[in-house]
Amino acid sequence: MINTVCVIGAGTMGSGIAQVAAQSGLNTLLFDINKDVLLKADTSIQKSLQTLVGKQKMQPAEREAVLQRLQFVNEIKHCIADIFIEAIVEKPEAKVSIFNQLAAFNSKNVIFASNTSSLSITQLQQNIVHPERVAGMHFFNPAPIMKLVEVVKGDQTNDAVANAVYALCKQMNKVPVFCKDSPGFIVNRVARHYYLEAMKMVEEGVASIENVDAIMEATGFKMGPFKLMDLIGMDINLAVSKSIFDAFEQTERFRPAKLQEDKVANGELGRKTGKGFYTYQ
């Protein structure tokens, strides 16, 4: 049974996942070696919870209870939990290293879940001491709002582990979907062309950025592809495109767009930098 969750990495995604876990009644640790990042995460979570109180979606007493269940730690020796959810940099060696460090002093039954959006769970397992206890748990940004979670089974993932992750998602009031490990999983593989074809049309002069977004939103999408890329972060979106492009042996249909590569090269990463395809105040 999972009682304590430890989220590794206190960036936007990690802090969002930690908030969701604490709101679900779980004892939650949020770990990051950078104290400033932890402080920023603390401020962000408090602000998010206060917004819920302001909208009368949460009572003040419940907000305090959530904060009581949440602990911020910057020393790995304090990371003792039933499941670890990593939300760190998209580099295999970093993810493998942190899981192996945690395995050294945690229970033999602990679960290691990766929030990776594009790396192969099967390949990660090959270098982790307990590969059968590793699964993908792919949340979407912003984690407190987005309901879907992809539960990814690598070649060595134990069925009981996958089922436990699935059950945890349900406890977190999410909508889990099982997925076999494959490049981009389900969402990022399907959505790649939502972004790539949109950018191709703009590059070819077929339509403007604003028109593409307006048309897609008019047909029922909550956000057009360019607004969505700005929200996700241009660097993150491009990294996923490159990963899937390489995983499919650089097949042409997954080739990253020069339009986005130029944005990243110029530091125009979207909302987080104040400028992407659109300009933000």
Helices and strands as residue ranges (DSSP letters): E 4-8, H 12-23, E 27-31, H 35-54, H 60-68, E 70-73, G 76-78, E 83-86, H 92-103, E 111-114, H 121-125, G 131-133, E 134-138, E 148-153, H 159-171, E 175-180, H 187-203, H 209-218, H 225-232, H 234-247, G 252-254, H 258-265, G 271-273
